[in-house]
Each structure stands twice: as C-alpha cells, then as structure tokens.
Amino acid sequence: MSKRKRVVLNFQQKLEILQQLDEGKSGAVLAKQYGIGTSTISDIKRNGDVILQFVSNLDCQKQISEKKTRKTAQNTDLDSKVYKWYAEEKERGRLPVDSVICAKALEINKQLSNGNENFKASPGWLRHFKNRHGIKDAIKEQPEPQTSSGITKQLKNVLKRSGYTLENVYNADECVLEWKTLPNIDDSKRVTLIVCTNANASHKLPLWIIGPDKRNGISPDHSVVYRHQKSVRMNTHLFQDWVDNHFVPEVKRRQLNTGNVGKILLIIDDAPWHPSCDVLVKDQVDVFLLTDNSTPIQPMDLGVKCRLKIIYRKKLLQLLLTRLCPIKQFLEEFTSKESVSLIAEAWDSIPRTAIVQSWGRLLSDVKTEAALGRDEEVAEIVAIAEKVAGLDPCDVNDITRWLDRDKEDCDNYIHADDSRLSSEESQDDGQQEPSHMEAYQCLHTVVQWFRRQGECNSDQLTSLERLRDLAATKICGEIKEERD
C-alpha cells in the first residue's frame, strides 16, 4: 500500500471541516474527502476554538485561504495589544503606516511588565507581525524621488511586485475650465473637472464636472457626472466622494464586463485636497502618490487636459458660427447645460493614441511631446475664428493665449480662492489670522512629515490629525454657507 501524500490544509478548509463536524458529518468521511488522516480531523476538532479565534483576528479575508500554519509571537501580550490598537485605528478609518505601527509597538513594550528591553520593532518583527495577522501591505511609505527616472523606476518596481496590469493602472487629475470665454472676450465662469484614464487607454472614466449651477435640466450623460457646488472648488470630501462613488464602482463594473479582474492602482499627486493614502486605500484598490515635483510626468498633465480644452474651445467656436447671432446674444443664451454637453463631446473626441502617448513618460521615462499637432489645431481654430461675424480679428498669438487662458492648474485656482484671510485681526501682532485652508495645508504637511519620523507615536499623530480634520470641517462650513 502506497504511503499517503502529506496534505497541509489552509484555514478556509479547516473552517469548512469544523462546520461540517458541527452538522454531524463523520470524521472518517471528512478525512477521506480532504485526503488527510483521522487524527488530523481530531486535532482540528480539539483546537476548534483556537482556530476560530485566530481566523477572527486576520485582517484580510484572502489570508484565510492562503495561510496554513499558525505562528505565535515571542511576546503574545505585546502582539495582542499592538493588534488591538491597529484594529481600533482601522475601525476609525486611520490605517497606520509602517513607522507608526513600529512606534506604537515600542511604546506598548515599555508599558508591559514583561516587555523586552532589547525589543527594537525591527523590519523583521514588523513583517512577522503582519503575516501573523494577515495585514495587507497596502500602505507603502514611498521615498520622494527627485527625478522622473527615479519615479519611473519606483513605479515599475511597484507594478512588478504587486502584479498590476496596465489595464488596472489609472491616473486622475483635476483642472479648471473657463467654459464661456472667447478669443479676446473674457468671461471667468468656471467648472472644475476630474479627468481619469487607465494606462493602456482602454478606459476613459466619465468626466466628473463640478459646476456652480444646480442641475436645472442637466440630464445625466454616460460621458459626464455633474456635481453642483457654488464655489466650483475641489475639496477633500468631493474627492473622497469621487473615489468611493465614481472611480471604484466604474472600474469594478468594467472589470466584471471585461473579465480582467485584479488589483487596481490609482496614481494621484499630493494636492492638499486629496485625502491621505491611508484613507483612500480600499479592498483591491491601492494608491501611488506622485510628489509635487512630479507634474512633468503625470499622464493627465502631458497633453490629456490640454487636448480636452483645445477640442472644447474649437467646438465652442464652431457652435457660435452655426448660431448666426450676435456674440453678445450667444453668450447670454449659452447655458451651463450646453457647456456640459460640449465638454462631454470633447472628452469623447480625445483619441486613444494621445492618451497612450501621455503615459509614455511615467511608464518608460520616454519624453513625450505634449503639444503634438498643436500648431495645426491652432491654425484650424484661427480659420474658424475668421469666419465668426463680430469677433475681433485673431492671429495665432491671440488664439494661443485664449487656449492657454486657464492653463494655471486647479491647485493655483483653489489656493487663490481659499487664501482669503479673516477680517478679524490678531490682537497680539496686528496681523490677519490664517484662513482655514492655510491652516489645513500646513497641518496636512506636518502630519505627512511626522509620520516619517522615528519619534512618531500614535497619540501625538492623532492630535495632529484631529487639528487637521478640524480645519477641514471649518472649510466645509464655509462652503456650506456659500451654497446657502
């Protein structure tokens, strides 16, 4: 008789066995079903409570089907207290980064009567702690590379290590569009847009448009999602809303339709209104953060936003040409509803080749020409402008200035609007006090800095985060007042 091959069950299988034992199924039948000995079935039954307790402490459901052995820590008191703290932080929506976990472990170790004075909370300890509890290694403290080649190399390592496909890698960025301006005719009515595509240009998400007008008949369009906000400014809550209720559902819906499932990577910059990566990371969705010196290689900045605005303004001139009415009348009658439809048409018109080209710099550090074909497009727009009755004569320079009128990014626009100082002056030095947005930006920077310090501990970090959140609440209060 041949010797039975040794089989090691994972915890999902052990849970199934415990459930079937509770239902009255015999150990002999289960042993045959799973290819193990009856003594193993007896061990599982005897250790049932321990197995259930261990599985309940796993942080990631996927770990139940992957883990096969249960390894205990050298200091179980320290391990259990650190994990209890970690679970509480996660429940509050604050997923601790590695340095914070280590700092908390050192703090708890000092408080324990059986703490080890030689305990270092080393990278090895952290790795074993995460493995024991099935903690998903989602929050990565990324160094801030100073060159595009450094960022490209870092991203390649992330893609290779985590197994992302280009179809599941996305970049999102914001921009401002002055939707009613014409050549040599200023009109500062604005909307804020969030543009997002994946790396192989097979998926353009519907545009998110933040506009000042309530829907007022703006019908839903498959290419756009309209959000009303009087100030049209981006903020933390709106961006979180975009991630939770637009980006994640859209991408997962597409994965179901195409069958191309897998982990999703969202690449964003470190704009002050973006929530921290700790908050944005979801199940199967990770975040790669580009630092403020990364704009020259961010895909949406390399031609996509620019192309969207050029196409929109070209279509706006063509619409004016077909109306056969005075320019003043056209501007009075041209509504935000029409502009949204025109923006959607422009977004649909961006060719896939332009999007693929925009990703080249980030994925392979190949320089791309963002203004490819721009001279020809400017010449076409000049020709259209010459046909518009009542429009002042426009040359190439006039059209170029018009196309670049709102070239300043969303960051500058928000800072300009939110840098309003309080009318109340400080009693101490006679200077105006900082605005809520200025306070939020400073505190956001401090939180990001403190997380990377070896002296970081959870109590101090929580205090800083609460101050930052207070400033965010004040900003939301101002926005609500403006809406009302």
C-alpha positions in Angstrom: 0.0 0.0 0.0 1.4 3.4 -1.1 2.1 6.0 1.6 -0.4 8.8 1.7 0.9 12.1 0.5 1.2 14.7 3.3 -1.5 17.4 2.9 -1.4 20.7 4.8 -4.8 22.4 5.0 -5.4 26.1 4.9 -7.6 27.8 7.4 -10.5 28.0 5.0 -10.5 24.3 4.7 -10.2 23.9 8.5 -13.2 26.2 9.0 -15.2 24.0 6.5 -14.3 20.9 8.4 -15.4 22.4 11.7 -18.7 23.5 10.2 -19.3 20.0 8.7 -18.4 18.4 12.0 -21.0 20.6 13.7 -23.5 19.4 11.1 -22.9 15.8 12.1 -20.6 14.6 9.4 -18.2 11.9 10.5 -14.5 12.4 10.9 -13.7 9.4 8.7 -15.7 10.7 5.8 -14.1 14.1 6.1 -10.6 12.6 6.3 -11.2 10.8 3.0 -12.7 13.9 1.4 -9.7 16.1 2.3 -7.1 13.4 1.9 -5.9 13.6 5.5 -5.7 11.2 8.4 -8.5 10.9 11.0 -6.0 12.1 13.7 -5.7 15.4 11.8 -9.5 15.7 11.9 -9.4 15.1 15.7 -6.7 17.8 16.1 -8.8 20.3 14.2 -11.8 19.5 16.3 -9.9 19.7 19.6 -8.3 23.1 18.5 -11.6 24.5 17.1 -11.8 27.4 19.4 -8.2 28.4 18.9 -8.6 28.2 15.1 -11.8 30.4 15.2 -10.0 32.9 17.4 -7.0 33.1 15.1 -9.1 33.5 11.9 -11.2 36.2 13.5 -8.0 38.2 14.1 -6.9 38.0 10.4 -7.0 41.5 8.8 -7.6 40.3 5.3 -10.2 37.8 4.2 -7.9 36.5 1.5 -5.4 35.3 4.1 -7.9 32.7 5.4 -7.5 30.7 2.1 -3.7 31.3 1.9 -2.4 30.7 5.5 -1.9 27.1 6.6 0.0 27.4 9.8 -0.5 29.5 13.0 2.7 31.1 14.3 2.7 32.8 17.6 4.7 35.7 18.7 7.5 35.5 21.3 5.6 38.0 23.4 1.9 37.3 23.0 0.9 40.2 25.2 2.7 42.7 23.1 1.4 41.1 19.9 -2.2 41.1 21.0 -2.1 44.7 22.3 -0.5 46.1 19.2 -3.0 44.3 17.0 -5.9 45.5 19.2 -4.7 49.1 18.7 -4.2 48.5 15.0 -7.8 47.2 14.7 -9.2 50.2 16.6 -7.3 52.6 14.3 -8.5 50.8 11.2 -12.1 51.0 12.6 -11.8 54.7 12.8 -10.6 54.9 9.2 -7.0 55.6 10.0 -4.9 52.8 8.6 -1.5 53.2 10.3 1.7 53.2 8.2 4.6 51.0 9.0 6.6 53.6 11.0 3.5 54.3 13.2 3.0 50.6 13.9 6.6 50.2 15.0 6.4 53.3 17.1 3.3 52.1 18.9 4.9 48.7 19.4 7.9 50.3 21.1 5.6 52.4 23.3 3.4 49.4 24.4 6.5 47.3 25.0 7.8 49.9 27.5 4.4 49.8 29.3 4.3 46.0 29.7 5.6 44.4 32.9 7.1 41.6 30.7 8.4 43.9 28.0 11.7 43.1 26.4 14.2 45.9 27.0 16.1 44.8 23.8 12.9 44.9 21.6 13.6 47.1 18.6 10.4 46.8 16.5 12.7 45.9 13.6 11.6 45.4 9.9 11.7 41.6 10.6 9.4 42.0 13.6 7.0 44.1 11.5 7.0 41.6 8.7 6.2 38.7 11.0 3.5 40.8 12.8 1.7 41.5 9.5 2.0 37.9 8.4 0.6 36.6 11.7 -2.5 38.8 11.4 -2.9 38.8 7.6 -2.4 42.5 7.4 -2.5 43.6 3.8 0.7 45.6 2.9 -1.3 48.4 1.3 0.3 51.5 2.8 3.7 52.0 1.5 5.8 54.9 2.7 7.3 56.0 -0.6 10.5 57.9 -0.7 10.2 61.1 -2.7 12.3 60.7 -5.8 13.7 63.9 -7.3 13.8 62.8 -10.9 11.3 61.4 -13.4 13.6 58.4 -14.0 13.5 57.7 -10.2 9.7 57.8 -10.1 9.5 55.6 -13.2 11.8 53.0 -11.7 9.9 53.1 -8.4 6.5 52.6 -10.3 8.0 49.7 -12.3 9.0 48.0 -9.1 5.5 48.5 -7.6 3.8 47.1 -10.8 6.1 44.1 -10.9 6.0 43.3 -7.2 2.2 43.6 -6.8 1.2 42.2 -10.2 -0.8 45.2 -11.6 -1.7 45.1 -15.3 -1.7 48.3 -17.2 -5.4 47.9 -17.8 -5.9 48.3 -14.0 -3.5 51.2 -13.5 -5.2 54.7 -13.5 -4.2 58.3 -13.2 -6.6 61.0 -12.1 -6.0 64.8 -12.0 -8.1 68.0 -11.7 -8.2 71.0 -13.9 -10.2 74.2 -14.3 -12.1 75.2 -17.5 -13.4 78.6 -18.2 -16.3 77.4 -20.3 -17.7 80.7 -21.6 -14.6 82.7 -22.6 -14.0 83.5 -26.3 -10.9 84.9 -28.1 -10.3 88.5 -26.8 -13.5 88.2 -24.8 -13.1 87.4 -21.1 -15.6 85.5 -19.0 -14.4 83.9 -15.8 -17.3 81.4 -15.4 -15.5 78.2 -14.4 -16.0 74.5 -13.8 -13.6 72.0 -12.2 -13.0 68.7 -13.9 -11.6 65.4 -12.8 -10.1 63.5 -15.8 -9.0 59.9 -15.4 -7.9 57.1 -17.8 -6.0 53.8 -17.4 -2.5 53.2 -18.7 -3.3 51.4 -21.9 -6.0 54.0 -22.8 -8.7 51.3 -23.0 -10.8 53.0 -20.3 -11.7 56.7 -20.1 -13.8 57.2 -17.0 -16.8 59.6 -17.4 -15.7 63.1 -16.6 -16.6 64.5 -13.2 -17.7 68.1 -13.5 -18.1 70.4 -10.6 -20.3 73.4 -11.6 -22.0 76.3 -9.9 -25.5 75.7 -11.2 -27.9 73.2 -9.8 -28.9 70.5 -12.3 -31.8 72.6 -13.7 -32.4 70.2 -16.6 -28.8 68.9 -17.0 -29.6 65.4 -18.0 -27.3 62.6 -16.9 -24.8 61.7 -19.7 -22.8 58.5 -20.0 -19.6 60.6 -20.5 -20.0 63.0 -17.6 -21.1 63.1 -13.9 -22.2 66.6 -12.8 -21.9 67.8 -9.2 -23.2 71.1 -8.0 -21.1 73.3 -5.8 -21.4 77.1 -5.8 -17.7 77.8 -5.5 -16.8 75.0 -8.0 -13.7 74.3 -5.9 -12.4 70.9 -5.2 -12.1 69.7 -1.6 -11.3 66.6 0.4 -14.9 65.5 0.7 -15.6 65.8 -3.0 -12.5 63.9 -4.0 -13.3 61.2 -1.5 -16.8 61.1 -3.0 -15.3 60.7 -6.5 -13.1 57.8 -5.3 -15.8 55.9 -3.4 -18.9 56.5 -5.6 -17.4 57.0 -9.0 -13.9 55.7 -9.5 -14.2 52.4 -7.7 -17.7 51.4 -8.9 -16.8 52.3 -12.5 -13.5 50.4 -12.6 -15.0 47.3 -10.9 -18.0 47.4 -13.2 -15.6 47.4 -16.2 -13.6 44.5 -14.7 -16.8 42.4 -14.4 -17.7 43.2 -18.0 -14.3 42.5 -19.5 -13.3 39.7 -17.1 -10.0 41.5 -16.5 -10.1 41.3 -12.7 -7.2 42.1 -10.4 -5.8 44.7 -8.1 -6.3 48.4 -9.0 -3.7 51.1 -8.7 -4.7 54.8 -8.7 -1.9 57.3 -9.3 -2.6 60.8 -8.0 -0.5 63.8 -7.0 -0.2 65.2 -3.4 -2.6 68.1 -3.9 -3.7 69.4 -0.5 -7.4 68.5 -1.0 -6.5 64.8 -1.7 -7.2 62.6 1.4 -4.2 60.7 2.7 -3.4 57.3 1.2 -4.4 55.7 4.4 -8.0 56.8 3.8 -8.1 56.2 0.0 -6.8 52.6 0.0 -9.7 50.2 -0.3 -10.1 46.5 -0.8 -8.2 45.7 -4.1 -7.5 49.4 -4.6 -4.1 50.9 -3.8 -2.7 54.4 -4.3 0.7 55.5 -5.7 1.5 59.1 -4.7 3.3 61.5 -7.0 5.1 64.3 -5.2 4.7 68.0 -6.1 7.7 67.8 -8.3 6.2 65.1 -10.4 3.8 67.2 -12.6 6.1 67.0 -15.7 5.5 63.2 -15.8 1.9 62.9 -14.7 0.0 61.5 -17.6 -3.1 63.7 -17.4 -0.8 66.7 -17.4 1.0 65.6 -20.5 -1.5 66.5 -23.2 -4.8 65.0 -22.0 -6.1 68.0 -20.1 -4.7 70.4 -22.7 -6.2 68.4 -25.6 -9.6 68.4 -23.8 -9.6 72.2 -23.6 -8.5 72.7 -27.2 -11.2 70.4 -28.5 -13.8 72.1 -26.3 -12.9 75.6 -27.4 -12.8 74.6 -31.1 -16.3 73.1 -30.7 -17.4 76.3 -28.9 -16.3 78.4 -31.8 -18.0 76.1 -34.3 -21.2 76.3 -32.3 -21.0 80.1 -32.3 -20.5 80.0 -36.1 -23.7 78.0 -36.6 -25.9 80.1 -34.4 -25.8 83.1 -36.8 -26.5 85.5 -34.0 -24.5 88.4 -32.4 -21.8 87.3 -30.0 -23.4 89.1 -27.0 -26.7 87.2 -27.7 -24.8 83.9 -28.0 -23.1 84.4 -24.6 -26.3 85.3 -22.9 -28.1 82.2 -24.3 -25.2 79.7 -23.9 -26.1 77.8 -20.8 -24.1 75.6 -18.4 -26.2 72.7 -19.6 -25.0 73.2 -23.2 -21.4 73.6 -21.9 -21.6 70.2 -20.1 -22.7 68.5 -23.3 -19.9 70.2 -25.2 -17.4 69.2 -22.6 -18.6 65.6 -22.9 -18.3 65.7 -26.7 -14.7 67.0 -26.3 -13.8 64.2 -23.8 -15.2 61.6 -26.2 -13.2 63.1 -29.0 -9.8 62.7 -27.4 -8.0 59.9 -29.5 -6.7 56.9 -27.7 -3.2 57.5 -29.3 -3.0 60.8 -27.5 -3.7 59.1 -24.1 -1.2 56.3 -24.7 1.4 58.9 -25.6 0.7 60.8 -22.4 1.5 57.7 -20.3 4.9 57.2 -22.0 6.9 59.5 -19.7 5.7 57.9 -16.5 5.8 54.2 -17.6 9.1 54.3 -19.5 10.7 57.7 -18.9 10.3 58.4 -22.6 9.9 62.1 -23.3 6.6 62.9 -25.0 5.7 66.0 -26.9 2.6 67.3 -25.2 1.8 69.8 -27.9 2.0 67.3 -30.7 -0.2 68.6 -33.6 -1.0 71.8 -31.7 0.3 74.1 -34.4 -2.2 72.5 -36.9 -5.0 72.8 -34.4 -4.3 76.4 -33.7 -4.3 77.2 -37.4 -7.7 75.5 -37.8 -9.1 77.5 -34.9 -7.7 80.7 -36.4 -9.5 79.9 -39.7 -12.8 79.3 -37.8 -12.5 82.5 -35.8 -12.0 84.5 -39.1 -15.5 83.3 -40.2 -17.3 84.5 -37.0 -19.0 87.7 -37.5 -18.4 90.4 -34.9 -15.3 88.7 -33.4 -12.3 90.9 -33.3 -9.6 89.8 -35.8 -7.5 87.0 -34.2 -4.0 85.8 -35.1 -2.1 82.8 -33.9 -0.9 84.6 -30.8 -4.5 85.6 -29.8 -5.7 82.1 -30.2 -2.8 80.6 -28.3 -3.4 83.0 -25.4 -7.1 82.0 -25.5 -6.3 78.3 -25.4 -3.9 78.8 -22.5 -6.1 81.2 -20.6 -6.8 78.8 -17.8 -3.6 76.9 -18.1 -2.9 77.5 -14.4 -3.7 74.3 -12.6 -6.5 73.6 -10.2 -4.1 73.9 -7.3 -3.3 77.6 -8.1 -7.0 78.4 -8.5 -8.0 76.8 -5.2 -5.2 78.5 -3.4 -6.1 81.8 -4.8 -9.8 81.4 -3.8 -9.1 79.9 -0.4 -6.4 82.2 0.7 -9.0 84.7 2.0 -7.9 86.0 5.4 -10.3 86.6 8.2 -11.4 90.1 8.6 -10.6 89.9 12.3 -7.1 90.9 13.1 -4.8 89.3 15.7 -4.8 91.2 18.9 -1.1 90.3 19.5 0.7 91.5 16.4 -1.9 93.4 14.4 -1.7 90.8 11.5 -4.6 89.0 10.0 -5.0 85.4 11.2 -4.5 82.5 8.7 -7.5 81.2 6.7 -8.9 77.7 7.4 -7.4 76.5 4.1 -4.0 77.8 5.0 -4.2 76.1 8.4 -5.3 72.8 6.7 -2.5 72.9 4.2 0.1 73.5 7.0 -1.3 70.8 9.2 -1.5 68.3 6.3 2.2 68.9 5.6 3.0 68.4 9.3 1.1 65.1 9.5 2.9 63.8 6.4 6.3 64.9 7.9 5.6 63.5 11.4 4.6 60.0 10.0 8.1 59.6 8.6 9.9 60.4 11.8 11.3 57.8 14.1 9.9 59.6 17.1 6.3 59.3 15.8 3.8 57.9 18.2 0.1 57.4 17.8 -1.1 59.8 20.5 0.7 62.8 19.0 -0.2 61.8 15.5 -3.8 61.5 16.4 -3.7 65.0 18.0 -2.2 66.5 14.8 -4.8 64.6 12.6 -7.6 66.0 14.8 -6.4 69.5 14.3 -6.1 68.9 10.5 -9.6 67.5 10.5 -10.9 70.5 12.5 -9.5 72.8 9.8 -11.2 70.7 7.1 -14.5 70.9 9.0 -14.2 74.7 9.1 -13.6 74.8 5.3 -16.7 72.6 4.7 -18.7 75.1 6.9 -17.6 78.0 4.7 -18.5 76.0 1.6 -21.9 75.2 3.0 -22.5 78.9 3.8 -21.6 79.8 0.3 -24.1 77.2 -1.1 -26.8 78.5 1.1 
